[in-house]
Amino acid sequence: MSSIKNLRLSTDDAAAAAPKRRFLTRLTAVLVGGMFLDGYILGIIGTVIGTISTELSFTPLWEGLTVASSLLGILVGSLPKPKGSPSPRRRPGSRTKPGV
């Protein structure tokens, strides 16, 4: 009899843990995707900065500012949005639930 109770408890625990697992999976995917994009941006800038410098006759100051601007863009993009700003997935003023 105790094995039936343990089985029932384990299925209840699994059902309760499912939303957490789904959230953690999405969170992990978003974080890995962000790290991939950051690396891609920095890899592209690092690859083409030599060509850009010769084509546009950049001084070392402008080279540094160009690379620093990409880092600044990554920083600004990682900041949380202010409270009360509309979600990009829905239009401002649209209802979240029908009939509300």
Buried (B, 14 or more C-beta within 10 A) or exposed (E): EEEEEEEEEEEEEEEEEEEEEEEEEEEEEEEEEEEEEBEEBBEEBEEEBEEBBEEEEBEEEEBEEBBEEBEEEBEEEEEEEEEEEEEEEEEEEEEEEEEE
